[in-house]
Amino acid sequence: MAGYVFSFPAHTMQPASKATQAEDLPSHVGTEDSFATVLPTNFCADSTYKVKEEIFTFTRIVVDRYGYSAEKCENFTANAGTPKASRKCSKIKGKPELGDVKFVNCSMTLNTLMDQLAAMKLAEIVTGLAIMTVTSLLCGNPYALETTADICKPGKEIHRETTSRILCSVPGQHRLLSHVDLETIASNTQILTSVPEKLTTENISRAANIAEQILKNDSKNAIEAAVATVSQLLDARVSEFNSANETLTNITAGLTKTLEYFSLNGFAVQPNIAVQNISLNPDSTIAFFSAQTASGSLQSENINVAENDSNNANNIEVQILINVTKNSKRIGFVLYQNDKFFQSKNYKTHFNHTKQVISGNVANATVNDVKIVFKPKKEQSLPNTVSLVYLCKVFVASFSSCIPDPQYNALEILLHDYACVFWDYGANDWNTTGCTKEGNKQELSCRCNHTTNFAVLMSFKINYKYAKPLEIVSNIGSGVSIAGLVITILFQILTRQTRKFSVTWVLVSLCTSMLIFNIIFIFGIGNTNAKNSGDVSPENIALASDLADVPENASCTAVAVLLHYFLLATFMWTALNSAHLYLLLLKTLRPIPEHFTLIMSIIGWGVPAVVVAITLGATYRKGKPLNYRQEEFCWLAVLDDEGKVSTKKPMIWAFLLVVAVILLFNIIIFVKITVLVMWKENTNLTSNKKKSFTTKILGTLSVAVVLGITWVLGYMMLINQEATNVVFSILFCIFNATQGLQICILYTFKSPVFKKKVTEMLSFVSLPDIPVYLHSKTYYLSKFRLKKTNTFETFRPSEIFSEETSFSSNDQTPTKN
């Protein structure tokens, strides 16, 4: 028979021998760290290990876990930054004890380990062939060896170990690989995958392949290291697991299948994976498995396997109950802390929430029923921002951050629906066949009629901070503004004969657009979706994404469109007002252009309509209303799917940019009017009245209000400084919520015409005179004297700005333009 020689690099065989090569140095208790909640009896203390002249240090290690040395491979090696050694902490007779130290050659690679494992697999094949050959030779020649007669007895099986001894007795043959070699490969693979940041897609594929092959063997220490490797692979970046990579998908599928078979006889618990099994009594038909994580990791003491439903099931995160026929010998369970080995092509993820996968495997029995319960993990935290005043939300509230936490943060995202699924190895994707759901949002309960890898696919919706009822400032401010705008519109229309028609038309148009905006704002800004409870659907339908689309709300979208239009129209009319004032006050010698009123109307009402139409057409899509509007309230969208301010959203380019241009134009005109008209004598003006300081101030305020200059405060709110932001928020809300009232006071109540009309209306009211003597002059507290000579005298001080600079009475001639 031909001889086979299998050679391996010498540096792969490095089992540490404490008796001859190394020694444990006295251990000491480490400082408190992330394991502070672990009981002292559940971890091994800090330790050091000396090999020749090199010392390896280990921090304390939790029981059943592996720890890694602080010493790393040098930068010039293939595994720079990888720990040089590892050791396991096990509990023996109730006391934590450290195991032997395992070393890695810093020049070792996963490719080399795969080659070694392939050689071992080839050796097994050769051994099998050798068994057949030796059996034939020995049984055909009973005198070949002394043991031939015993081996070739009828019904006597020739074991691989017996054949190995026979082969080794042949001169020139080398000993085949033992369990020690397999353990060395397993420990090397484990150490090389101990740094998650260094794990690439190729490394994951190789390590998973090695772990799968090791799990098919019966070396206890090698299997423990392989399970630890699998747990470490589940810590790799999710971006390294790509469902489009067929090689990786097939390897992970093979690994998970192997783990299912391994679970029938194996036990192992690592931070990201738990493998358990139970042997049922002949009369038992129910097997129960439950688990609870501690600090995000699985621990042996938090895993329960029993023949019946546990009484403590209410306190666990995941449980599975399998009902089988009688005479079932063994049932195995595998729990994965995440679904990185199960990458779906159809289910898209946006949130990095934990999604556990649990497997049940039954040997030699028929499954009657499987019940799986998942309790989604929630992490509570304080909200990032709190809106100060409701009205401010229309302008800037959407700039506040609402990026969801990496965990399932119930303050940021809410569970919308879920689907009970199993992993279909044929399609390499999730499938709902044979499964139904029975639970609610607090307990995700599923029932299936078969066993395999189970999970729940969850869809979330953003926990939108829906607008509450109007705050006091907004409620009162908007209410009085509406009243003031109505009074102003009626007054301007009724007294239109006292001024130019263009003056009346501009102010009435401005007040009308502002009035409609305020009315829609008060009654329509709130989103009716806030009243929807959103119970889970009873149908078990496979989900396409973990981000649920918001319910279509046509009325909210319509409100957003109307608010967008009328607010833009308001600003457009302030710009036209600026141009009109410029022509009246600074270009007095030039006549107003022909058809000026018609041109202003087309621009004032038409340009906003064009902007809104373009915005709506470019952003709105059926089923995707948030491309145009927000969900918190019915206003323009500004944040993208990641919660960041996006220039692609209409709030930026369809509102803020347009308004900024208009405000810049208005500010330029305002400065010119203030400097050249309000605060400087102008010979072009017909009035020769000397203006008082109060008159100048009120005149300046009148122009500032009607030109919307106070909206500059809204842009000041964007300053990323909390104290400054609060101050500008308060000022913005006060000034702009009451803008209609300010216009009414300055352009109606302060108008001499209004005062005259009010006096005439109240002239029939007679009140007794109460004389007050001051500086030898008599003043009457009653303003309603029947004597004509004193009727208007008390109103003269109220005429605080000239007719030429008053927007409501520029011209007493009823000329139309």
MARVO-12176 format. One line per 10 residues: number of its first residue (from 1); their letters; for each residue x, y, z of C-alpha. Coordinates in steps of 0.02 Angstrom, whole numbers, padded with zeros to 5 digits, always signed. Layout:
NUM> A> X Y Z; ...
END
This chain:
1> MAGYVFSFPA> +00000 +00000 +00000; +00065 +00171 -00045; +00114 +00282 +00100; +00037 +00455 +00130; +00133 +00593 +00215; +00042 +00750 +00281; +00156 +00891 +00335; +00104 +01051 +00427; +00204 +01207 +00468; +00291 +01187 +00633
11> HTMQPASKAT> +00226 +01353 +00701; +00047 +01289 +00699; +00080 +01166 +00838; +00106 +01273 +00991; +00010 +01200 +01137; +00072 +01283 +01295; +00141 +01170 +01428; +00142 +01252 +01597; +00258 +01120 +01666; +00401 +01152 +01548
21> QAEDLPSHVG> +00376 +01316 +01454; +00271 +01435 +01554; +00197 +01476 +01721; +00048 +01570 +01792; +00101 +01720 +01893; -00001 +01771 +02047; -00167 +01845 +01993; -00241 +02004 +02060; -00413 +02081 +02062; -00440 +02209 +01925
31> TEDSFATVLP> -00523 +02377 +01941; -00711 +02393 +01916; -00759 +02409 +01733; -00898 +02353 +01617; -00913 +02192 +01717; -00954 +02284 +01877; -01125 +02201 +01883; -01049 +02025 +01873; -01039 +01935 +02038; -00862 +01894 +02100
41> TNFCADSTYK> -00900 +01708 +02084; -00940 +01729 +01900; -00772 +01789 +01835; -00588 +01751 +01844; -00479 +01889 +01913; -00341 +01979 +01818; -00197 +01865 +01777; -00025 +01860 +01699; +00061 +01716 +01610; +00246 +01701 +01577
51> VKEEIFTFTR> +00320 +01606 +01431; +00510 +01607 +01437; +00548 +01793 +01445; +00380 +01858 +01381; +00236 +01899 +01498; +00055 +01898 +01443; -00075 +01994 +01542; -00262 +01962 +01546; -00399 +02066 +01623; -00535 +01976 +01718
61> IVVDRYGYSA> -00641 +01858 +01615; -00823 +01810 +01639; -00857 +01626 +01667; -00878 +01526 +01505; -00796 +01666 +01406; -00628 +01689 +01325; -00511 +01829 +01370; -00372 +01899 +01262; -00200 +01961 +01307; -00157 +02144 +01312
71> EKCENFTANA> -00004 +02103 +01208; -00038 +02125 +01022; +00048 +02067 +00865; +00178 +02188 +00800; +00139 +02310 +00660; +00254 +02223 +00537; +00159 +02059 +00551; +00008 +02000 +00451; -00104 +02015 +00604; -00048 +02181 +00675
81> GTPKASRKCS> -00157 +02232 +00823; -00224 +02055 +00852; -00200 +01983 +01028; -00060 +01858 +01042; -00147 +01740 +01162; -00313 +01688 +01238; -00376 +01588 +01384; -00545 +01532 +01447; -00624 +01554 +01617; -00725 +01401 +01670
91> KIKGKPELGD> -00818 +01359 +01829; -00754 +01198 +01906; -00840 +01134 +02063; -00924 +01303 +02084; -00761 +01401 +02074; -00699 +01503 +01924; -00534 +01438 +01857; -00426 +01491 +01712; -00384 +01369 +01574; -00226 +01346 +01474
101> VKFVNCSMTL> -00160 +01490 +01371; -00175 +01472 +01183; -00056 +01565 +01069; -00064 +01623 +00890; +00077 +01649 +00768; +00066 +01830 +00712; +00109 +01779 +00535; -00035 +01655 +00530; -00182 +01692 +00416; -00355 +01618 +00398
111> NTLMDQLAAM> -00306 +01557 +00226; -00167 +01454 +00303; -00287 +01381 +00430; -00410 +01335 +00292; -00271 +01244 +00200; -00228 +01149 +00358; -00409 +01103 +00386; -00425 +01047 +00205; -00275 +00936 +00230; -00355 +00861 +00384
121> KLAEIVTGLA> -00514 +00828 +00288; -00412 +00743 +00152; -00328 +00640 +00286; -00497 +00581 +00348; -00544 +00529 +00172; -00381 +00436 +00153; -00408 +00353 +00322; -00578 +00293 +00265; -00503 +00222 +00107; -00366 +00144 +00211
131> IMTVTSLLCG> -00496 +00057 +00320; -00574 -00020 +00168; -00406 -00070 +00096; -00338 -00142 +00258; -00499 -00237 +00287; -00486 -00315 +00117; -00302 -00356 +00134; -00307 -00422 +00311; -00464 -00522 +00295; -00403 -00592 +00131
141> NPYALETTAD> -00235 -00644 +00209; -00267 -00705 +00389; -00082 -00727 +00423; -00029 -00546 +00391; -00034 -00491 +00574; -00065 -00571 +00742; -00228 -00475 +00765; -00298 -00524 +00597; -00405 -00666 +00662; -00486 -00554 +00793
151> ICKPGKEIHR> -00518 -00409 +00674; -00593 -00516 +00539; -00718 -00607 +00648; -00895 -00599 +00577; -00987 -00443 +00632; -00829 -00361 +00701; -00809 -00180 +00646; -00638 -00113 +00605; -00627 +00060 +00686; -00530 +00206 +00617
161> ETTSRILCSV> -00421 +00208 +00771; -00376 +00024 +00747; -00333 +00056 +00566; -00226 +00206 +00615; -00126 +00096 +00732; -00104 -00031 +00595; -00051 +00103 +00470; +00071 +00177 +00594; +00150 +00007 +00619; +00200 +00006 +00437
171> PGQHRLLSHV> +00378 +00073 +00414; +00390 +00247 +00335; +00214 +00306 +00386; +00183 +00465 +00489; +00053 +00482 +00625; -00111 +00559 +00565; -00174 +00722 +00641; -00250 +00709 +00815; -00376 +00815 +00913; -00230 +00924 +00968
181> DLETIASNTQ> -00205 +00983 +00791; -00390 +01022 +00773; -00391 +01120 +00936; -00242 +01221 +00877; -00331 +01270 +00716; -00488 +01312 +00815; -00397 +01421 +00943; -00298 +01510 +00807; -00458 +01548 +00712; -00538 +01612 +00871
191> ILTSVPEKLT> -00396 +01731 +00910; -00385 +01794 +00731; -00570 +01842 +00736; -00565 +01924 +00908; -00556 +02102 +00839; -00725 +02142 +00755; -00658 +02297 +00667; -00533 +02190 +00572; -00663 +02068 +00507; -00695 +02086 +00321
201> TENISRAANI> -00817 +01991 +00212; -00677 +01874 +00156; -00618 +01844 +00335; -00795 +01807 +00391; -00818 +01682 +00250; -00656 +01592 +00292; -00685 +01590 +00480; -00865 +01530 +00459; -00806 +01391 +00345; -00675 +01336 +00471
211> AEQILKNDSK> -00800 +01343 +00615; -00925 +01237 +00518; -00795 +01101 +00485; -00738 +01099 +00667; -00918 +01083 +00732; -00934 +00920 +00635; -00796 +00842 +00740; -00801 +00777 +00918; -00659 +00876 +00997; -00737 +00966 +01145
221> NAIEAAVATV> -00605 +01103 +01161; -00603 +01134 +00974; -00793 +01149 +00970; -00792 +01274 +01114; -00668 +01382 +01019; -00772 +01365 +00860; -00931 +01424 +00948; -00833 +01571 +01019; -00777 +01611 +00842; -00958 +01609 +00782
231> SQLLDARVSE> -01005 +01729 +00922; -00864 +01846 +00873; -00917 +01843 +00690; -01088 +01908 +00747; -00997 +02063 +00814; -00930 +02110 +00643; -00996 +02263 +00553; -01164 +02229 +00473; -01100 +02308 +00312; -00983 +02159 +00291
241> FNSANETLTN> -01134 +02042 +00276; -01202 +02067 +00101; -01349 +01964 +00040; -01285 +01987 -00139; -01125 +01892 -00095; -01177 +01716 -00141; -01017 +01639 -00072; -01042 +01713 +00101; -01229 +01672 +00097; -01195 +01489 +00058
251> ITAGLTKTLE> -01060 +01476 +00192; -01168 +01553 +00328; -01313 +01441 +00274; -01202 +01290 +00294; -01142 +01352 +00463; -01318 +01380 +00532; -01373 +01208 +00470; -01224 +01130 +00557; -01267 +01223 +00717; -01444 +01151 +00708
261> YFSLNGFAVQ> -01376 +00974 +00701; -01245 +01013 +00833; -01382 +01076 +00951; -01455 +00900 +00967; -01303 +00846 +01069; -01200 +01001 +01106; -01201 +01138 +01237; -01118 +01308 +01222; -01153 +01486 +01278; -01058 +01636 +01212
271> PNIAVQNISL> -01106 +01822 +01210; -01197 +01812 +01043; -01250 +01631 +01031; -01322 +01497 +01144; -01336 +01312 +01100; -01441 +01202 +01214; -01536 +01038 +01204; -01651 +00931 +01309; -01687 +00745 +01313; -01873 +00720 +01340
281> NPDSTIAFFS> -01949 +00584 +01446; -02045 +00453 +01348; -02212 +00527 +01400; -02164 +00711 +01378; -02217 +00806 +01225; -02168 +00986 +01266; -01995 +01065 +01266; -01969 +01243 +01325; -01823 +01361 +01297; -01807 +01540 +01361
291> AQTASGSLQS> -01669 +01669 +01372; -01637 +01839 +01447; -01486 +01945 +01402; -01379 +02037 +01527; -01290 +02195 +01469; -01326 +02142 +01290; -01246 +01969 +01308; -01307 +01793 +01336; -01257 +01706 +01497; -01282 +01528 +01553
301> ENINVAENDS> -01378 +01572 +01711; -01505 +01671 +01609; -01549 +01525 +01495; -01681 +01400 +01541; -01723 +01234 +01459; -01864 +01129 +01528; -01994 +00999 +01483; -02139 +01115 +01522; -02181 +01298 +01508; -02084 +01401 +01635
311> NNANNIEVQI> -02175 +01502 +01767; -02053 +01646 +01744; -02091 +01668 +01559; -02153 +01845 +01586; -01979 +01909 +01626; -01888 +01844 +01473; -01846 +01918 +01303; -01868 +01764 +01195; -01946 +01594 +01218; -01993 +01446 +01111
321> LINVTKNSKR> -02110 +01304 +01156; -02111 +01149 +01046; -02252 +01022 +01056; -02205 +00856 +00978; -02269 +00678 +00970; -02221 +00555 +01103; -02060 +00455 +01104; -01956 +00603 +01046; -01778 +00577 +01103; -01697 +00749 +01095
331> IGFVLYQNDK> -01736 +00929 +01047; -01602 +01060 +01013; -01608 +01250 +01020; -01494 +01385 +00949; -01517 +01569 +00990; -01428 +01705 +00891; -01419 +01879 +00963; -01436 +01958 +00791; -01480 +01910 +00613; -01314 +01945 +00526
341> FFQSKNYKTH> -01306 +01764 +00464; -01480 +01785 +00390; -01466 +01927 +00265; -01628 +01955 +00171; -01640 +02017 -00006; -01820 +02073 +00015; -01823 +02146 +00191; -01732 +02312 +00196; -01669 +02384 +00359; -01649 +02565 +00410
351> FNHTKQVISG> -01630 +02547 +00598; -01491 +02454 +00686; -01607 +02372 +00812; -01576 +02200 +00886; -01666 +02061 +00796; -01644 +01890 +00878; -01658 +01725 +00785; -01702 +01562 +00873; -01691 +01387 +00802; -01779 +01228 +00856
361> NVANATVNDV> -01727 +01056 +00793; -01819 +00895 +00834; -01744 +00722 +00811; -01855 +00575 +00762; -02023 +00656 +00800; -02167 +00746 +00719; -02194 +00927 +00767; -02372 +00967 +00819; -02352 +01151 +00861; -02217 +01280 +00891
371> KIVFKPKKEQ> -02248 +01440 +00990; -02119 +01578 +00985; -02127 +01738 +01088; -02012 +01887 +01068; -02018 +02038 +01179; -01939 +02183 +01085; -01803 +02275 +01176; -01839 +02455 +01217; -01719 +02588 +01275; -01791 +02744 +01354
381> SLPNTVSLVY> -01699 +02910 +01348; -01739 +03093 +01364; -01796 +03182 +01207; -01667 +03293 +01123; -01769 +03451 +01103; -01929 +03527 +01166; -02023 +03654 +01062; -02048 +03817 +01153; -02198 +03889 +01064; -02306 +03800 +00939
391> LCKVFVASFS> -02308 +03936 +00808; -02120 +03928 +00792; -02134 +03750 +00725; -02197 +03813 +00558; -02033 +03898 +00527; -01892 +03806 +00613; -01950 +03663 +00723; -01908 +03539 +00587; -01723 +03578 +00607; -01718 +03490 +00776
401> SCIPDPQYNA> -01629 +03323 +00773; -01733 +03165 +00766; -01606 +03034 +00720; -01656 +02869 +00794; -01542 +02781 +00920; -01446 +02626 +00861; -01552 +02528 +00987; -01740 +02514 +00986; -01771 +02680 +01072; -01956 +02693 +01111
411> LEILLHDYAC> -01944 +02882 +01119; -01878 +02891 +00942; -01963 +02748 +00850; -02122 +02648 +00884; -02163 +02471 +00836; -02288 +02478 +00693; -02311 +02296 +00640; -02221 +02130 +00637; -02218 +01967 +00539; -02180 +01790 +00601
421> VFWDYGANDW> -02054 +01712 +00483; -01933 +01568 +00464; -01774 +01557 +00361; -01806 +01470 +00196; -01641 +01389 +00145; -01708 +01358 -00029; -01735 +01543 -00062; -01605 +01605 +00062; -01734 +01725 +00130; -01872 +01743 +00258
431> NTTGCTKEGN> -02038 +01655 +00229; -02206 +01660 +00321; -02275 +01492 +00262; -02345 +01390 +00406; -02333 +01532 +00531; -02465 +01646 +00607; -02455 +01786 +00733; -02555 +01804 +00892; -02473 +01940 +00994; -02473 +02128 +01013
441> KQELSCRCNH> -02342 +02265 +01019; -02287 +02216 +01194; -02269 +02030 +01158; -02234 +01969 +00982; -02310 +01795 +00983; -02302 +01673 +00838; -02362 +01497 +00801; -02286 +01383 +00669; -02315 +01205 +00616; -02132 +01162 +00586
451> TTNFAVLMSF> -01959 +01191 +00661; -01813 +01288 +00589; -01737 +01461 +00618; -01874 +01580 +00675; -01878 +01769 +00692; -01997 +01915 +00691; -01974 +02050 +00561; -02025 +02215 +00637; -02075 +02375 +00552; -02057 +02538 +00645
461> KINYKYAKPL> -02125 +02711 +00624; -02043 +02869 +00681; -02109 +02924 +00850; -02165 +03091 +00783; -02191 +03226 +00912; -02362 +03272 +00848; -02411 +03451 +00878; -02509 +03480 +01037; -02652 +03603 +01048; -02598 +03781 +01020
471> EIVSNIGSGV> -02495 +03860 +01156; -02560 +04015 +01244; -02450 +04135 +01148; -02496 +04064 +00979; -02680 +04048 +01023; -02701 +04226 +01085; -02583 +04300 +00956; -02664 +04215 +00806; -02838 +04253 +00872; -02811 +04440 +00894
481> SIAGLVITIL> -02717 +04445 +00729; -02866 +04373 +00639; -02980 +04502 +00721; -02860 +04643 +00680; -02843 +04589 +00498; -03031 +04579 +00476; -03051 +04755 +00547; -02910 +04820 +00437; -02983 +04743 +00278; -03157 +04812 +00313
491> FQILTRQTRK> -03089 +04983 +00357; -02981 +04993 +00201; -03126 +04944 +00090; -03251 +05062 +00172; -03131 +05210 +00166; -03054 +05172 -00004; -03114 +05341 -00073; -02992 +05434 +00040; -02834 +05364 -00040; -02763 +05297 -00201
501> FSVTWVLVSL> -02840 +05134 -00259; -02670 +05051 -00275; -02633 +05089 -00093; -02793 +05007 -00036; -02772 +04858 -00150; -02595 +04818 -00093; -02638 +04826 +00092; -02801 +04730 +00073; -02714 +04594 -00027; -02577 +04581 +00103
511> CTSMLIFNII> -02701 +04569 +00246; -02810 +04444 +00151; -02668 +04321 +00120; -02610 +04340 +00300; -02788 +04316 +00365; -02816 +04156 +00266; -02647 +04089 +00322; -02689 +04118 +00506; -02859 +04037 +00491; -02789 +03882 +00406
521> FIFGIGNTNA> -02647 +03878 +00531; -02761 +03876 +00682; -02885 +03747 +00618; -02778 +03638 +00504; -02596 +03635 +00560; -02620 +03481 +00672; -02604 +03311 +00589; -02754 +03196 +00617; -02636 +03047 +00609; -02592 +03086 +00789
531> KNSGDVSPEN> -02760 +03010 +00840; -02724 +02843 +00755; -02670 +02710 +00880; -02598 +02599 +00743; -02634 +02423 +00807; -02538 +02282 +00726; -02616 +02195 +00577; -02688 +02022 +00612; -02623 +01959 +00444; -02451 +01878 +00444
541> IALASDLADV> -02380 +01958 +00288; -02194 +01969 +00249; -02131 +02146 +00273; -02028 +02237 +00143; -01942 +02356 +00262; -01919 +02395 +00446; -01974 +02574 +00411; -02162 +02589 +00392; -02231 +02721 +00277; -02340 +02848 +00364
551> PENASCTAVA> -02527 +02836 +00325; -02580 +02941 +00179; -02669 +03096 +00242; -02734 +03197 +00096; -02809 +03332 +00207; -02642 +03363 +00293; -02554 +03374 +00126; -02686 +03496 +00064; -02663 +03603 +00219; -02474 +03605 +00192
561> VLLHYFLLAT> -02501 +03660 +00012; -02620 +03801 +00064; -02506 +03860 +00204; -02359 +03858 +00085; -02454 +03958 -00044; -02531 +04091 +00069; -02372 +04119 +00169; -02275 +04142 +00008; -02413 +04257 -00054; -02400 +04357 +00106
571> FMWTALNSAH> -02215 +04384 +00080; -02239 +04421 -00104; -02363 +04558 -00059; -02240 +04631 +00066; -02114 +04642 -00077; -02244 +04727 -00188; -02283 +04843 -00043; -02098 +04887 -00036; -02096 +04927 -00221; -02255 +05028 -00205
581> LYLLLLKTLR> -02189 +05131 -00059; -02027 +05158 -00154; -02124 +05230 -00301; -02237 +05338 -00193; -02110 +05408 -00072; -01943 +05409 -00164; -02000 +05428 -00344; -02135 +05557 -00316; -02096 +05653 -00476; -02124 +05497 -00583
591> PIPEHFTLIM> -02300 +05433 -00617; -02348 +05256 -00566; -02339 +05139 -00717; -02499 +05102 -00810; -02597 +04948 -00755; -02487 +04942 -00602; -02625 +04865 -00495; -02657 +04727 -00621; -02472 +04687 -00635; -02455 +04681 -00446
601> SIIGWGVPAV> -02604 +04562 -00433; -02531 +04443 -00561; -02364 +04442 -00473; -02435 +04437 -00296; -02553 +04292 -00323; -02473 +04207 -00473; -02290 +04188 -00426; -02326 +04093 -00263; -02443 +03978 -00359; -02304 +03937 -00482
611> VVAITLGATY> -02179 +03903 -00343; -02301 +03789 -00250; -02348 +03696 -00410; -02165 +03664 -00454; -02126 +03609 -00276; -02273 +03491 -00266; -02237 +03415 -00436; -02053 +03389 -00397; -02072 +03311 -00224; -02243 +03233 -00196
621> RKGKPLNYRQ> -02269 +03051 -00242; -02416 +02940 -00202; -02380 +02843 -00045; -02231 +02956 -00004; -02312 +03115 +00064; -02163 +03155 +00175; -02062 +03202 +00023; -02164 +03363 +00025; -02230 +03385 +00201; -02189 +03338 +00379
631> EEFCWLAVLD> -02283 +03214 +00486; -02275 +03307 +00652; -02385 +03444 +00579; -02444 +03496 +00408; -02297 +03596 +00345; -02152 +03580 +00224; -02025 +03440 +00248; -01845 +03481 +00290; -01766 +03321 +00359; -01710 +03170 +00260
641> DEGKVSTKKP> -01732 +02987 +00310; -01581 +02997 +00424; -01652 +03146 +00519; -01530 +03271 +00444; -01571 +03438 +00364; -01573 +03410 +00178; -01563 +03540 +00040; -01667 +03422 -00066; -01818 +03450 +00044; -01939 +03591 -00004
651> MIWAFLLVVA> -01921 +03687 +00160; -01750 +03745 +00104; -01766 +03788 -00080; -01953 +03817 -00094; -01976 +03925 +00060; -01823 +03982 +00156; -01726 +04030 +00001; -01874 +04121 -00078; -01916 +04212 +00083; -01734 +04259 +00110
661> VILLFNIIIF> -01728 +04345 -00060; -01890 +04439 -00024; -01831 +04492 +00149; -01667 +04554 +00078; -01762 +04661 -00047; -01879 +04726 +00089; -01735 +04769 +00205; -01650 +04871 +00069; -01810 +04968 +00035; -01843 +04988 +00221
671> VKITVLVMWK> -01671 +05061 +00252; -01694 +05184 +00108; -01866 +05240 +00167; -01809 +05255 +00347; -01654 +05356 +00307; -01720 +05464 +00164; -01900 +05489 +00221; -01931 +05451 +00403; -01775 +05526 +00479; -01732 +05660 +00353
681> ENTNLTSNKK> -01822 +05814 +00288; -01864 +05787 +00105; -01907 +05939 -00002; -02000 +05827 -00124; -02132 +05790 +00005; -02283 +05906 +00007; -02300 +05906 +00194; -02209 +06040 +00290; -02255 +05975 +00461; -02112 +05954 +00578
691> KSFTTKILGT> -02100 +05772 +00630; -02075 +05732 +00813; -01964 +05591 +00873; -02117 +05487 +00918; -02188 +05513 +00745; -02026 +05450 +00667; -02021 +05297 +00779; -02201 +05248 +00745; -02181 +05281 +00560; -02028 +05170 +00555
701> LSVAVVLGIT> -02120 +05031 +00648; -02267 +05047 +00529; -02157 +05016 +00378; -02059 +04876 +00465; -02218 +04783 +00512; -02300 +04794 +00342; -02139 +04737 +00256; -02121 +04585 +00369; -01949 +04636 +00431; -01980 +04545 +00596
711> WVLGYMMLIN> -01968 +04378 +00504; -01780 +04402 +00507; -01792 +04341 +00687; -01842 +04171 +00617; -01674 +04153 +00531; -01589 +04207 +00692; -01669 +04054 +00773; -01557 +03945 +00667; -01406 +03998 +00770; -01342 +03840 +00853
721> QEATNVVFSI> -01329 +03910 +01028; -01461 +03865 +01155; -01478 +04029 +01251; -01477 +04134 +01093; -01598 +04017 +01008; -01723 +04030 +01152; -01718 +04221 +01151; -01746 +04235 +00964; -01883 +04101 +00973; -01980 +04203 +01100
731> LFCIFNATQG> -01959 +04365 +01002; -02005 +04282 +00838; -02164 +04205 +00906; -02222 +04364 +00993; -02192 +04481 +00846; -02253 +04368 +00707; -02401 +04291 +00796; -02469 +04466 +00824; -02420 +04540 +00655; -02603 +04559 +00604
741> LQICILYTFK> -02640 +04654 +00765; -02491 +04768 +00737; -02552 +04811 +00562; -02725 +04847 +00631; -02657 +04963 +00765; -02536 +05058 +00653; -02642 +05068 +00496; -02818 +05072 +00565; -02830 +05126 +00746; -02697 +05261 +00724
751> SPVFKKKVTE> -02775 +05328 +00565; -02857 +05501 +00581; -02998 +05440 +00470; -03034 +05295 +00587; -03031 +05408 +00737; -03149 +05528 +00651; -03269 +05389 +00605; -03266 +05318 +00779; -03297 +05489 +00853; -03443 +05518 +00738
761> MLSFVSLPDI> -03517 +05349 +00782; -03499 +05383 +00966; -03550 +05566 +00957; -03724 +05520 +01014; -03656 +05450 +01176; -03659 +05583 +01312; -03554 +05570 +01467; -03539 +05698 +01606; -03386 +05810 +01597; -03257 +05791 +01732
771> PVYLHSKTYY> -03146 +05945 +01727; -02966 +05930 +01780; -02869 +06088 +01808; -02688 +06083 +01757; -02579 +06236 +01729; -02731 +06347 +01725; -02799 +06253 +01573; -02953 +06144 +01572; -02946 +05970 +01496; -03096 +05855 +01482
781> LSKFRLKKTN> -03079 +05670 +01522; -03230 +05636 +01416; -03185 +05629 +01232; -03364 +05634 +01175; -03414 +05815 +01180; -03568 +05872 +01086; -03488 +06039 +01048; -03416 +06036 +00874; -03276 +06153 +00919; -03200 +06027 +01038
791> TFETFRPSEI> -03246 +05865 +00949; -03077 +05825 +00871; -02965 +05928 +00980; -02918 +05785 +01094; -02866 +05679 +00944; -02740 +05800 +00875; -02594 +05729 +00975; -02635 +05557 +00904; -02595 +05611 +00728; -02418 +05553 +00750
801> FSEETSFSSN> -02358 +05535 +00572; -02391 +05633 +00416; -02513 +05583 +00283; -02373 +05572 +00157; -02283 +05436 +00253; -02437 +05348 +00317; -02474 +05195 +00213; -02659 +05210 +00250; -02678 +05391 +00199; -02547 +05434 +00071
811> DQTPTKN> -02662 +05533 -00034; -02828 +05610 +00006; -02873 +05613 -00177; -02978 +05464 -00231; -02877 +05435 -00387; -02867 +05259 -00458; -02709 +05181 -00527
END
